[in-house]
């Protein structure tokens, strides 16, 4: 029963996520330059917070942090690149995004 519920939740989540992405595309197609510029500005403000959050480890696991740092940074770079590609596919000019420096 639990497996069935989890599968149904996963399918439902996928449907909602796909619908949200489709709606986002429609909204951005009709957004003016000012709105798109505000999105880029928000991205510049939030990207460092996202990076800090993604690389954070609880104190109890800090000892493994240095060993995992290279893998964590590589995964984070890939996530950021995917986000940039997605934003471009939605018609956003991401040339104004200031990507944080990620040292391994």
Secondary structure, DSSP 8 states (H G I E B T S, - for coil): -HHHHHHHHHHHHHHHHHHHHHHHHHHHHT--HHHHHHHHHHHHHHHHHHHHHHH---GGGHHHHHHHHHHHHHHHHHHHHHHHHHHHHTT--GGG--------
